[in-house]
């Protein structure tokens, strides 16, 4: 369902946003920001441009700015699930778990197929030590992405299910061998294998 507000967006503003999305996909963040600013200059009420601005801020690790942009996008168009996802992601990045949970829940109430909202909801549950709930949400996700395996593994570890956790850590390494967290995960797996060997002696 297309928001009425979205139907008013000038073509020129949409073109700048599409250019920003292409730049963002290549992680050309400065150029993406420039295109977003042009889109907003053409149409200051462009909610999706502010949502994109929130995503760029997330990539730049400016989480406070991301919250501000996502919140502004929502103030312009509260029916856009992905602005709520961006807000949830920013809150999770700031370790503001209850706020992230609320934003992710709102995203899913608007669009139950928004899998990113489910992922952020699982992260917020993990942050609040609701490990069984985090697992339950992750089991509803049919997305083959590294973070799903990592959060599932960490939740399983917290629930004292190391063998299952080890399998999830291993899948994470297969999916994302060059991830910045990969070395840390390899160390965890080595410690787990060592502990298992000692328990068998």
ZABAZA-874235 format. One line per 2 residues: number of its first residue (from 1); their letters; for each residue x, y, z of N, C-alpha, C. Coordinates in steps of 0.1 Angstrom, whole numbers, plus 5000, padded with zeros to 4 digits. Example, Ala and Ser with C-alpha at 12.3 -4.5 7.8 and 13.67 -1.06 7.14 Angstrom:
BEGIN
1> as> 5132:4943:5078:5123:4955:5078:5132:4967:5078  5128:4978:5071:5137:4989:5071:5129:5000:5079 .
***
This chain:
BEGIN
1> xx> 5009:4988:5000:5000:5000:5000:5009:5012:5000  5007:5021:4990:5016:5033:4988:5010:5044:4996 .
3> xx> 5018:5050:5004:5014:5062:5012:5010:5073:5003  5000:5080:5007:4995:5092:4999:5007:5102:4998 .
5> xx> 5014:5104:5009:5025:5113:5009:5035:5110:4999  5037:5097:4996:5048:5093:4987:5044:5096:4972 .
7> xx> 5031:5097:4970:5026:5100:4956:5029:5114:4952  5032:5123:4962:5034:5137:4959:5049:5139:4956 .
9> xx> 5058:5129:4957:5072:5132:4956:5076:5135:4942  5083:5146:4939:5087:5150:4926:5097:5140:4920 .
11> xx> 5096:5138:4907:5104:5128:4900:5119:5131:4902  5123:5144:4902:5137:5147:4904:5142:5142:4918 .
13> xx> 5134:5144:4928:5138:5139:4941:5139:5124:4941  5130:5117:4935:5131:5102:4934:5144:5098:4927 .
15> xx> 5147:5105:4916:5160:5102:4908:5172:5104:4917  5172:5114:4925:5184:5116:4934:5184:5105:4945 .
17> xx> 5173:5101:4950:5173:5090:4960:5177:5077:4953  5173:5074:4941:5178:5062:4934:5193:5062:4932 .
19> xx> 5198:5074:4929:5213:5075:4927:5220:5073:4940  5214:5078:4951:5219:5076:4965:5219:5061:4968 .
21> xx> 5209:5054:4965:5208:5039:4968:5219:5032:4960  5222:5036:4948:5232:5029:4940:5246:5032:4946 .
23> xx> 5248:5044:4951:5261:5048:4957:5262:5040:4970  5251:5039:4978:5252:5032:4991:5255:5018:4989 .
25> xx> 5249:5011:4978:5252:4997:4975:5267:4995:4973  5274:5005:4968:5288:5004:4966:5296:5009:4978 .
27> xx> 5289:5013:4989:5295:5019:5001:5302:5032:4998  5297:5039:4988:5303:5053:4985:5294:5062:4993 .
29> xx> 5297:5063:5006:5288:5070:5016:5288:5085:5014  5299:5091:5011:5299:5106:5009:5290:5110:4997 .
31> xx> 5292:5102:4986:5284:5105:4974:5269:5102:4976  5266:5091:4984:5253:5088:4987:5246:5099:4995 .
33> xx> 5254:5105:5005:5249:5116:5013:5246:5128:5005  5254:5131:4995:5253:5142:4986:5239:5141:4978 .
35> xx> 5237:5129:4973:5225:5127:4965:5212:5128:4974  5213:5123:4987:5202:5124:4996:5199:5138:4999 .
37> xx> 5209:5146:5001:5208:5160:5004:5201:5167:4992  5204:5163:4980:5198:5169:4968:5183:5166:4968 .
39> xx> 5180:5153:4971:5166:5148:4971:5158:5156:4981  5164:5159:4993:5157:5166:5004:5155:5181:5000 .
41> xx> 5165:5186:4993:5164:5200:4989:5153:5202:4979  5151:5192:4970:5140:5192:4960:5127:5191:4968 .
43> xx> 5126:5181:4977:5114:5178:4984:5117:5176:4999  5116:5186:5007:5119:5185:5022:5111:5175:5029 .
45> xx> 5099:5171:5024:5090:5162:5031:5092:5147:5026  5104:5144:5021:5106:5131:5015:5111:5121:5025 .
47> xx> 5101:5114:5031:5104:5105:5042:5114:5094:5039  5113:5089:5027:5123:5078:5023:5137:5083:5022 .
49> xx> 5139:5096:5018:5152:5101:5018:5158:5102:5032  5150:5106:5042:5155:5106:5055:5157:5092:5061 .
51> xx> 5150:5082:5056:5152:5068:5060:5166:5064:5054  5168:5068:5042:5181:5065:5035:5193:5072:5043 .
53> xx> 5190:5084:5047:5200:5092:5055:5203:5084:5068  5193:5078:5074:5195:5070:5086:5204:5058:5083 .
55> xx> 5202:5052:5072:5210:5040:5069:5225:5044:5066  5227:5055:5059:5241:5060:5057:5248:5063:5070 .
57> xx> 5240:5070:5079:5246:5073:5093:5249:5060:5100  5241:5049:5099:5244:5036:5105:5257:5031:5099 .
59> xx> 5259:5032:5086:5271:5027:5080:5283:5035:5085  5281:5047:5088:5292:5056:5093:5294:5055:5108 .
61> xx> 5286:5046:5114:5286:5044:5128:5282:5056:5137  5275:5065:5130:5269:5077:5138:5255:5074:5141 .
63> xx> 5254:5066:5152:5241:5060:5156:5231:5071:5161  5235:5081:5168:5226:5091:5172:5220:5099:5160 .
65> xx> 5228:5102:5151:5223:5108:5138:5213:5099:5131  5216:5086:5132:5207:5077:5125:5193:5077:5132 .
67> xx> 5193:5077:5145:5181:5078:5153:5173:5090:5149  5180:5101:5148:5173:5114:5144:5167:5114:5130 .
69> xx> 5175:5108:5121:5170:5108:5107:5158:5098:5106  5159:5087:5112:5148:5077:5111:5136:5082:5118 .
71> xx> 5137:5089:5129:5126:5095:5137:5119:5106:5128  5127:5113:5121:5122:5124:5112:5114:5117:5101 .
73> xx> 5120:5107:5095:5113:5100:5084:5099:5095:5089  5099:5089:5101:5086:5084:5107:5076:5096:5109 .
75> xx> 5081:5107:5113:5072:5119:5116:5066:5123:5102  5073:5121:5091:5068:5124:5078:5058:5114:5072 .
77> xx> 5062:5101:5075:5054:5090:5070:5055:5078:5080  5046:5078:5090:5046:5067:5100:5042:5053:5095 .
79> xx> 5038:5053:5082:5033:5040:5077:5044:5032:5069  5056:5038:5069:5068:5032:5062:5075:5022:5071 .
81> xx> 5073:5009:5070:5079:4999:5079:5095:5001:5079  5101:5004:5068:5115:5004:5068:5122:5016:5075 .
83> xx> 5114:5026:5077:5119:5037:5086:5119:5032:5100  5109:5024:5104:5109:5018:5117:5120:5008:5119 .
85> xx> 5123:5000:5108:5135:4991:5109:5148:4999:5111  5149:5010:5104:5162:5018:5105:5163:5023:5120 .
87> xx> 5151:5027:5125:5151:5032:5139:5155:5021:5149  5149:5009:5147:5153:4998:5155:5167:4994:5155 .
89> xx> 5173:4995:5142:5187:4991:5141:5196:5002:5148  5192:5014:5147:5200:5025:5154:5199:5023:5169 .
91> xx> 5187:5020:5174:5186:5019:5188:5194:5006:5193  5193:4995:5186:5201:4984:5189:5216:4987:5189 .
93> xx> 5221:4995:5180:5235:4999:5179:5239:5007:5191  5229:5014:5197:5232:5022:5209:5229:5015:5222 .
95> xx> 5226:5002:5220:5223:4993:5232:5210:4998:5239  5201:5004:5232:5189:5009:5238:5178:4998:5234 .
97> xx> 5179:4987:5241:5171:4975:5237:5156:4977:5237  5150:4982:5248:5135:4983:5248:5130:4992:5237 .
99> xx> 5138:5003:5234:5134:5012:5223:5134:5005:5210  5145:4997:5208:5147:4989:5196:5136:4979:5194 .
101> xx> 5132:4972:5205:5121:4962:5205:5108:4969:5200  5105:4981:5206:5093:4988:5202:5093:4992:5188 .
103> xx> 5104:4997:5183:5105:5001:5169:5104:4989:5159  5110:4978:5163:5110:4966:5154:5096:4960:5154 .
105> xx> 5089:4961:5166:5075:4956:5166:5066:4964:5158  5068:4977:5158:5060:4986:5149:5062:4983:5134 .
107> xx> 5075:4981:5131:5078:4977:5117:5071:4965:5112  5071:4955:5121:5064:4942:5118:5049:4943:5117 .
109> xx> 5044:4952:5126:5029:4954:5125:5025:4961:5112  5034:4968:5106:5031:4975:5094:5034:4966:5082 .
111> xx> 5044:4957:5083:5048:4948:5072:5054:4936:5078  5045:4925:5079:5050:4913:5086:5061:4906:5078 .
113> xx> 5063:4909:5065:5073:4903:5057:5086:4910:5058  5087:4921:5066:5100:4928:5067:5109:4921:5076 .
115> xx> 5117:4911:5070:5126:4902:5078:5136:4910:5086  5140:4922:5081:5150:4930:5088:5144:4934:5102 .
117> xx> 5131:4936:5102:5125:4940:5115:5125:4928:5125  5124:4916:5120:5125:4904:5128:5139:4902:5134 .
119> xx> 5149:4905:5125:5163:4904:5129:5166:4914:5140  5161:4926:5139:5164:4936:5149:5156:4933:5162 .
121> xx> 5144:4927:5160:5137:4923:5172:5144:4912:5180  5150:4903:5173:5158:4892:5179:5170:4898:5186 .
123> xx> 5177:4908:5180:5188:4915:5186:5184:4922:5199  5172:4928:5199:5168:4936:5211:5165:4926:5222 .
125> xx> 5159:4914:5219:5156:4904:5229:5170:4899:5235  5179:4896:5226:5192:4892:5231:5198:4902:5240 .
127> xx> 5198:4915:5236:5203:4925:5245:5197:4926:5258  5184:4922:5259:5177:4922:5272:5177:4909:5279 .
129> xx> 5186:4900:5274:5188:4887:5280:5176:4878:5279  5167:4881:5269:5156:4872:5266:5160:4862:5255 .
131> xx> 5169:4853:5259:5175:4844:5249:5166:4835:5242  5157:4829:5249:5147:4820:5243:5138:4827:5233 .
133> xx> 5134:4839:5237:5126:4847:5228:5134:4851:5215  5146:4854:5217:5155:4857:5205:5156:4845:5196 .
135> xx> 5158:4833:5202:5158:4821:5193:5145:4819:5186  5134:4821:5193:5121:4819:5187:5119:4828:5175 .
137> xx> 5123:4840:5176:5122:4850:5165:5131:4846:5153  5143:4842:5157:5153:4838:5146:5148:4826:5139 .
139> xx> 5141:4817:5146:5136:4805:5139:5125:4808:5129  5119:4820:5130:5109:4824:5120:5116:4831:5108 .
141> xx> 5129:4832:5109:5136:4839:5098:5141:4829:5088  5138:4830:5075:5144:4821:5065:5154:4828:5057 .
143> xx> 5162:4836:5064:5173:4844:5057:5186:4838:5060  5194:4836:5049:5207:4830:5050:5217:4841:5051 .
145> xx> 5217:4848:5063:5227:4859:5065:5235:4857:5078  5247:4861:5078:5256:4858:5089:5251:4862:5103 .
147> xx> 5245:4873:5104:5241:4878:5117:5230:4869:5124  5222:4862:5115:5212:4853:5121:5220:4841:5128 .
149> xx> 5230:4836:5122:5237:4825:5128:5245:4829:5140  5250:4842:5140:5258:4847:5151:5249:4849:5164 .
151> xx> 5237:4856:5162:5229:4858:5173:5223:4845:5178  5220:4836:5169:5215:4823:5173:5225:4815:5182 .
153> xx> 5238:4816:5177:5249:4809:5184:5251:4815:5198  5251:4828:5199:5253:4835:5212:5241:4832:5221 .
155> xx> 5229:4832:5216:5217:4828:5224:5218:4814:5229  5222:4805:5221:5224:4791:5225:5235:4789:5236 .
157> xx> 5245:4797:5234:5256:4797:5244:5251:4801:5258  5243:4812:5258:5237:4817:5270:5227:4808:5276 .
159> xx> 5221:4799:5268:5211:4789:5273:5218:4776:5276  5231:4776:5276:5240:4764:5280:5237:4753:5270 .
161> xx> 5237:4756:5257:5236:4746:5247:5248:4747:5237  5260:4744:5242:5272:4747:5235:5274:4739:5221 .
163> xx> 5269:4727:5221:5271:4719:5208:5263:4726:5197  5250:4730:5200:5242:4736:5190:5249:4750:5186 .
165> xx> 5254:4757:5196:5260:4770:5194:5272:4768:5185  5280:4758:5187:5292:4756:5179:5289:4754:5165 .
167> xx> 5278:4746:5162:5274:4744:5148:5270:4758:5141  5263:4766:5149:5259:4779:5144:5271:4788:5141 .
169> xx> 5281:4788:5151:5293:4796:5149:5301:4791:5136  5301:4778:5134:5308:4772:5122:5301:4777:5109 .
171> xx> 5288:4777:5109:5280:4782:5097:5284:4796:5095  5284:4804:5106:5288:4818:5104:5301:4820:5097 .
173> xx> 5311:4812:5101:5324:4813:5095:5324:4809:5081  5316:4799:5077:5315:4795:5063:5308:4806:5055 .
175> xx> 5298:4813:5061:5291:4823:5054:5299:4836:5053  5307:4839:5063:5314:4852:5064:5328:4850:5069 .
177> xx> 5337:4843:5061:5350:4840:5066:5359:4853:5068  5356:4864:5061:5364:4876:5062:5357:4887:5071 .
179> xx> 5347:4883:5078:5340:4892:5087:5349:4897:5098  5348:4909:5103:5357:4915:5113:5356:4907:5126 .
181> xx> 5345:4899:5128:5343:4892:5140:5348:4877:5139  5352:4873:5127:5356:4859:5124:5367:4854:5133 .
183> xx> 5377:4862:5135:5389:4857:5143:5384:4854:5158  5376:4863:5163:5370:4861:5176:5362:4848:5177 .
185> xx> 5354:4845:5167:5346:4833:5166:5355:4821:5166  5365:4822:5158:5375:4810:5157:5381:4807:5171 .
187> xx> 5384:4817:5178:5390:4815:5191:5379:4809:5201  5367:4813:5200:5356:4807:5208:5355:4792:5205 .
189> xx> 5355:4789:5192:5353:4775:5187:5365:4767:5192  5377:4772:5192:5389:4765:5197:5388:4762:5212 .
191> xx> 5383:4772:5219:5381:4770:5234:5370:4760:5237  5360:4760:5228:5349:4750:5230:5354:4736:5227 .
193> xx> 5362:4735:5217:5367:4721:5213:5377:4716:5224  5385:4725:5229:5394:4722:5240:5387:4717:5252 .
195> xx> 5376:4725:5256:5368:4721:5268:5361:4708:5266  5357:4705:5253:5350:4692:5250:5360:4681:5251 .
197> xx> 5372:4683:5246:5382:4672:5247:5386:4669:5261  5387:4679:5270:5391:4677:5284:5379:4670:5291 .
199> xx> 5367:4673:5287:5356:4666:5294:5355:4651:5290  5361:4648:5278:5361:4634:5274:5372:4625:5280 .
201> x> 5382:4632:5286:5393:4625:5292:5390:4618:5305 .
***
